[in-house]
């Protein structure tokens, strides 16, 4: 029996970008729950009714940003080891990783190239080593 598709939690405050990434992930066979804010993402995580395999989050968002979301995630017993992909427009993406805390975190700079995006998401889902 085939495995169910991995469920991705996508957090992006820019609606067109969120729709595009959600559509792209679904076209690759993933199930996607999308959130327009870190607060909405935390509510989805706290509900606990979905077994998310990867978090994809923007860094700069109103309210709690992506790194703040990751810091909170690392305090939640069930989600502290959830792999994450941080998508950032920061000039120095390593800054985002330094603030993201511990755990399996990858980053991509905007604009995102879908082939690289899919490769990193697949690596996180499968638990494979990420390229440097």
N, C-alpha and C positions, 0 to 999 in steps of 0.2 A: 504494500500500500504506500503511495507517495506521501512524503511529508507535507504538512500544510505549509502554505507560504509564510515566510517570516513577516512579522508585523513591525512596521517602522513608525515611530513617533516623530513627526515632522513639525518643527516650530519655526515659523517665519512670519514676521509682522507685515511684510509687503505682500498684499493679496495676489497680484499677478505672479510673483516669484513662487509663492506657496502653491498656487494652482499648477504652475508649470512643473515644479519638482514633484508634486503629488502625482500628476498625470504620468510623468516620466517613470517614477518608481512603480506605479501600477502597471505600466506597459512592460516592465521587466518581471512582473509576476508577484510583486510584493503587495501585502495589504498595508494600507496607510491610514493612520489617524493624524489629521493635521490640526494644529493649534496656531492661533494668531498671536499668542503671548506665552511667556514663561508661566504666568499664573494659570492659564488654561491647561498648559502641559502638566503642571503639578497636580491639578485637579484630576486629569486623566490618569496619572500615575497613582495618585492616592486612592482612586476608585478601585484599582486593583483587579478589574475584570478583564483586562487584556494582557497577554504575555508578550510585551514588547521585546524585540531582539536588539534593536538599535535606536538610538536617539540621533536625529539630525537637527541641528539648531543653528540659527543665525547668532551672531555675537551681539550686535548693537540693536536693541529693541527698547521701546518705552517700558518703564517699570523695571522689572528684573530682567537683566540681559542674559544672554546665553551662558556666560561664565558663572553668573549667579545661580542660574538654573542647575548647572553642573555641580556647583558647590552644595546646593540643597539636596540634589539627587544622591550625592555621596554620603549624606547623613541618613538616608532612608534604607533600612535593612534590606528590603527586597530589591532595591534598584541600585545599590552602591557599585555594583560591578557591571552595570549596563554599559556596553560600548557606545561611544558617541563620536559623531562627526560634527565638527565645528566649522561652519562656513562663515568666512569673514571678509570684509572689505578693508580691514586694517592694513596699513602699510607694512607693519611687522607682525605677521600672523603668529609668530612664536610668543608674542605678548599674550595672546588669547590662551595659549596652552599653559603658560606660567600661571595664569589666573584660574585655570580650569580645575586645578586640584589633581588628585591621584586618579588612577583608573586608565582604562584603555581608551585613549582619545586621539583622534586623527583630525587634521584640519585641511581645508581647501580654501584657497583665495578666490574671491570673486573677480571677474566673472567665472562661473563654474563651467567646466567643459564636461558634458554629460558622460563621455566615455571614462574619464578619470573618476567622476562622481560614482558611477556604477561599480567601477573596480574597487574603490575604497569601501563602499557600502557592502559589497559582496564579501570582501575580506573581513569586515567587522562581523557580519552575520555568521560567516563560517569559522571565525576564530583564527584565521590565518594571520601570519606576520604581515605587517604593513611595510611597504617600501619607504625608505627614508627620503 
